[in-house]
Amino acid sequence: MTVVSLPDMVDLGTIQAALDFQKRNKWRGYFPETGPRRRALYPKQLEFFAAGATYKERLFCAANRIGKSDAGAYETACHLTGNYPVWWTGKRFSGPTAGWACGTTSESTRNIVQFKLAGTLEAQGTGMIPADRIVKTLPRRSGLSGSIETIWVKHVSGAWSSVGLKTYEQGRKSFEGVSLDFAWLDEEPPEDIYTEILFRTVTTRGILYTTFTPLQGMSEVVTGFLEPKEGAAAHKFWIQAGWKDVPHMEQAEKDILIATTPAYQIKARTLGEPSLGAGAIYPLPEEDFLIKTAPIPASWRRVYALDVGWRLTAALWAAENPGNGQLVLYDEHYQSAGEPASHAMAIRARGEWIHGVVDPGCLQSSQVDGRSLMEHYRKAGLMLHPCENAVETGIQIVWERLVSGRLKVQEHLQNFRREISRYHRDEKGKIVKKNDHLMDCVRYVLSTTGLKTLTSKPQPRPSAVHVPGGDRSWMT
């Protein structure tokens, strides 16, 4: 029989107490000077935190499993308690705060956002907010069992902070009417909800920070950060982080995840790069269809497609490789303003001999002078032909060409690349008709009329030569 001495029993009790303290003070275990989660190993998270001192809006565009939600919960705990670590260079609030922590659905908000902040109902205080700082919680009055609506937290000043747990499925109107010091958005929100939440922080000069894996690709929210409108860049910050930026992902785990992930989601899930996910219409990585930019041989047949509009007009040029029948997209016109004559001039500059195809809707009369756009463009010197516009059939033809390698895109076509990366269906399976002008053009090029309209450049006709001493004008 083993005899346990009193000191050994005291040591075990001390160890258990230390473990309990650690569970209920998880916040202290993140980003210390030493240990497995030490700050030096997580530079992207630290840069994300620091940017809060300068930027009103921040996006942590991150891969799966790298701790993006932990980062959002950590900062939220800091703002609620007023306990900022000594190394903190980000946004600081001097007094108690009121904020929101938001998730996609009631279930994901309970299982992720609520869990990260407060822990489970059975072990409240095992999240990022220390147990002794949670004053009380308000259960959600209706809906999912075990979900919390509000958490009140004791601030270092002695006053109370609060954070409301909300879901995007509640709709935009449920986000109206209050003022916030901060809002943490875990997973990507719809644009209208994002904008509504942003306005909640105006009067307080508050902040908004978002953490998600960009599976919706270049959505409106992502585009707002990556390609901000003029004047907005000074208020927006985004940082991308992947598996390579954290130390805790083991290679065996990475291999398993990659093996079970659809190819079109790998970049988003491993690198944090925007990907359209399951809604993508052409879920193919760029490297499968992009080729280096090079001059098109003069002998290749060519055609262009035109997508006309009063707000934006686009055109796309294609050439056929006579050796293998492969089509190469090699030029584009993308202009948001201008009359038909100005667009026609730019199109003719690419080759007046090239015929074009256009949506038959162009045959309809305009509201300006009763003439159709087709008439305007033909009068401006374009040789245009109406083509078929069977959308789903056209999409299938484009897809088959892309996956078989019979359609290639020269890498300098930036507008085409941007559009194809965002071209997707909504949750009901309908095509999202935004920024898809060149996506329409590529369908027109591959229509039956488009392929029949491929034309070779006319060769100069030989001139007759007069030979003295006889009528030999037939000689050339």
Backbone hydrogen bonds, N-H to C=O, Kabsch-Sander energy under -0.5 kcal/mol:
donor,donor_aa,acceptor,acceptor_aa,energy
4,V,2,T,-0.6
5,S,3,V,-0.6
9,M,5,S,-1.7
10,V,6,L,-2.2
11,D,7,P,-2.3
12,L,8,D,-2.1
13,G,9,M,-2.0
14,T,10,V,-2.3
15,I,11,D,-2.6
16,Q,12,L,-2.4
17,A,13,G,-2.3
18,A,14,T,-2.3
19,L,15,I,-2.3
20,D,16,Q,-2.4
21,F,17,A,-2.4
22,Q,18,A,-2.1
23,K,19,L,-2.3
24,R,20,D,-1.8
25,N,22,Q,-1.0
26,K,23,K,-0.6
26,K,127,G,-0.6
28,R,25,N,-1.5
29,G,26,K,-1.7
30,Y,27,W,-1.3
31,F,37,R,-1.1
38,R,35,G,-1.6
39,R,32,P,-2.7
41,L,38,R,-1.7
42,Y,39,R,-2.2
46,L,42,Y,-1.7
47,E,43,P,-2.1
48,F,44,K,-2.1
49,F,45,Q,-2.3
50,A,46,L,-2.5
51,A,47,E,-1.7
52,G,49,F,-1.6
53,A,50,A,-1.7
54,T,51,A,-1.4
55,Y,51,A,-2.8
57,E,235,H,-2.6
58,R,208,L,-2.0
59,L,237,F,-2.0
60,F,210,T,-3.0
61,C,59,L,-0.9
61,C,239,I,-2.3
62,A,60,F,-1.1
62,A,212,F,-1.9
63,A,241,A,-2.1
64,N,269,R,-1.7
66,I,63,A,-0.8
71,A,67,G,-1.9
72,G,68,K,-2.0
73,A,69,S,-2.7
74,Y,70,D,-2.5
75,E,71,A,-2.2
76,T,72,G,-1.9
77,A,73,A,-2.3
78,C,74,Y,-1.8
79,H,75,E,-2.1
80,L,76,T,-2.0
81,T,77,A,-2.4
82,G,78,C,-2.3
84,Y,82,G,-1.0
88,W,85,P,-1.8
91,K,49,F,-0.6
99,G,162,S,-2.2
100,W,182,F,-1.2
101,A,164,G,-2.7
102,C,184,W,-2.9
103,G,166,K,-2.2
109,T,105,T,-2.4
110,R,106,S,-2.1
111,N,107,E,-2.9
112,I,108,S,-2.0
113,V,108,S,-1.0
114,Q,109,T,-3.4
115,F,110,R,-0.8
116,K,112,I,-2.8
117,L,113,V,-1.9
118,A,114,Q,-3.1
119,G,114,Q,-0.8
119,G,115,F,-1.2
120,T,123,A,-0.6
124,Q,121,L,-0.7
125,G,118,A,-3.4
126,T,118,A,-1.0
126,T,123,A,-1.1
128,M,116,K,-2.8
129,I,117,L,-2.5
131,A,24,R,-2.3
131,A,125,G,-0.7
133,R,130,P,-1.8
134,I,130,P,-0.7
134,I,131,A,-1.0
135,V,133,R,-0.9
135,V,152,W,-2.1
136,K,152,W,-1.0
138,L,150,T,-2.6
140,R,147,S,-2.7
147,S,144,L,-1.4
149,E,138,L,-3.4
150,T,138,L,-1.3
151,I,163,V,-2.2
152,W,136,K,-2.7
153,V,161,S,-2.5
154,K,133,R,-3.1
155,H,153,V,-0.5
155,H,159,A,-3.1
156,V,81,T,-2.1
158,G,155,H,-2.3
161,S,153,V,-3.5
162,S,97,T,-2.2
163,V,151,I,-2.0
164,G,99,G,-2.4
165,L,149,E,-2.5
166,K,101,A,-1.8
166,K,164,G,-0.6
168,Y,103,G,-2.1
169,E,104,T,-1.2
170,Q,167,T,-1.4
171,G,168,Y,-1.8
174,S,171,G,-1.0
175,F,172,R,-2.2
176,E,173,K,-1.4
180,L,200,R,-2.8
181,D,98,A,-3.1
182,F,98,A,-1.1
183,A,207,I,-1.0
184,W,100,W,-2.8
185,L,183,A,-0.6
185,L,209,Y,-2.5
186,D,102,C,-2.6
186,D,184,W,-0.7
187,E,185,L,-0.6
187,E,211,T,-3.0
194,Y,190,P,-2.4
195,T,191,E,-2.6
196,E,192,D,-1.9
197,I,193,I,-2.6
198,L,194,Y,-2.3
199,F,195,T,-1.8
200,R,196,E,-0.8
200,R,197,I,-0.8
201,T,197,I,-0.5
201,T,198,L,-1.4
202,V,199,F,-1.1
205,R,201,T,-0.6
205,R,202,V,-1.1
206,G,201,T,-2.4
207,I,181,D,-2.0
208,L,56,K,-2.6
209,Y,183,A,-2.5
210,T,58,R,-2.2
211,T,185,L,-2.6
212,F,60,F,-1.8
215,L,213,T,-2.5
217,G,214,P,-1.2
217,G,275,S,-2.0
218,M,421,S,-0.5
219,S,217,G,-2.4
223,T,219,S,-3.0
224,G,220,E,-1.8
225,F,221,V,-0.7
225,F,222,V,-1.2
226,L,222,V,-2.8
227,E,223,T,-2.8
232,A,229,K,-2.4
233,A,229,K,-0.7
235,H,232,A,-2.0
236,K,232,A,-0.7
236,K,233,A,-0.6
237,F,57,E,-2.0
239,I,59,L,-2.2
241,A,61,C,-1.7
243,W,270,T,-2.6
245,D,242,G,-1.8
246,V,243,W,-1.4
250,E,248,H,-0.7
254,K,250,E,-2.2
255,D,251,Q,-2.6
256,I,252,A,-1.8
257,L,253,E,-2.2
258,I,254,K,-2.6
259,A,255,D,-2.0
260,T,256,I,-1.1
261,T,258,I,-1.1
265,Q,262,P,-2.0
266,I,262,P,-0.7
266,I,263,A,-0.9
269,R,265,Q,-2.6
270,T,266,I,-2.2
271,L,267,K,-2.1
272,G,267,K,-0.9
272,G,268,A,-0.7
273,E,267,K,-1.6
275,S,214,P,-3.1
279,G,276,L,-1.1
280,A,277,G,-1.7
281,I,423,Y,-2.1
282,Y,423,Y,-0.6
284,L,282,Y,-2.5
288,D,285,P,-2.0
289,F,286,E,-2.0
290,L,286,E,-2.5
291,I,409,V,-2.4
300,W,297,P,-1.5
301,R,320,E,-0.6
302,R,455,T,-2.6
303,V,318,A,-2.0
304,Y,355,H,-1.6
305,A,316,L,-2.3
306,L,357,V,-2.6
307,D,314,A,-3.1
308,V,306,L,-0.5
313,T,335,Q,-2.7
314,A,307,D,-2.4
315,A,333,H,-2.3
316,L,305,A,-2.0
317,W,331,D,-2.5
318,A,303,V,-3.0
319,A,328,V,-2.1
320,E,301,R,-2.4
321,N,319,A,-0.5
321,N,326,Q,-3.2
324,N,321,N,-0.6
325,G,321,N,-2.5
327,L,406,R,-2.6
328,V,319,A,-2.8
329,L,408,K,-2.8
330,Y,317,W,-1.7
330,Y,328,V,-0.6
331,D,317,W,-0.9
333,H,315,A,-2.6
335,Q,313,T,-2.4
342,S,339,E,-0.9
343,H,339,E,-1.9
344,A,340,P,-2.9
345,M,341,A,-2.0
346,A,342,S,-1.6
347,I,343,H,-2.2
348,R,344,A,-2.9
349,A,345,M,-1.4
350,R,347,I,-1.3
351,G,348,R,-1.8
354,I,351,G,-1.5
356,G,383,M,-2.9
357,V,304,Y,-2.2
358,V,385,H,-1.9
359,D,306,L,-0.8
362,C,359,D,-2.5
363,L,360,P,-2.1
364,Q,361,G,-1.4
366,S,371,R,-2.2
370,G,366,S,-0.8
373,L,362,C,-0.5
373,L,364,Q,-1.0
374,M,362,C,-1.9
376,H,372,S,-1.7
377,Y,373,L,-2.6
378,R,374,M,-2.5
379,K,375,E,-2.4
380,A,376,H,-1.3
381,G,378,R,-1.7
382,L,377,Y,-2.1
384,L,382,L,-1.0
385,H,356,G,-1.6
387,C,358,V,-2.3
391,V,389,N,-1.1
394,G,390,A,-2.8
395,I,391,V,-2.6
396,Q,392,E,-2.0
397,I,393,T,-2.1
398,V,394,G,-2.4
399,W,395,I,-2.6
400,E,396,Q,-2.4
401,R,397,I,-2.0
402,L,398,V,-2.5
403,V,399,W,-2.6
404,S,400,E,-1.5
405,G,401,R,-0.7
405,G,402,L,-0.8
406,R,401,R,-1.7
407,L,401,R,-1.0
408,K,327,L,-2.6
409,V,289,F,-2.6
410,Q,329,L,-2.4
411,E,291,I,-2.4
413,L,410,Q,-1.8
414,Q,412,H,-2.1
417,R,413,L,-2.2
418,R,414,Q,-2.3
419,E,415,N,-2.3
420,I,416,F,-2.6
421,S,417,R,-1.4
422,R,418,R,-0.7
422,R,419,E,-1.0
423,Y,419,E,-1.1
424,H,422,R,-0.5
425,R,279,G,-2.4
426,D,430,K,-2.9
429,G,426,D,-2.2
432,V,424,H,-2.6
433,K,431,I,-0.8
434,K,432,V,-1.8
440,D,436,D,-1.8
441,C,437,H,-1.9
442,V,438,L,-2.2
443,R,439,M,-1.0
444,Y,440,D,-2.0
445,V,441,C,-2.5
446,L,442,V,-1.6
447,S,444,Y,-1.1
451,L,447,S,-2.4
452,K,448,T,-1.9
453,T,449,T,-1.4
454,L,451,L,-0.8
455,T,302,R,-2.5
457,K,298,A,-0.6
465,V,475,M,-2.1
467,V,465,V,-0.5
470,G,467,V,-0.7
472,R,470,G,-1.6
475,M,472,R,-2.0
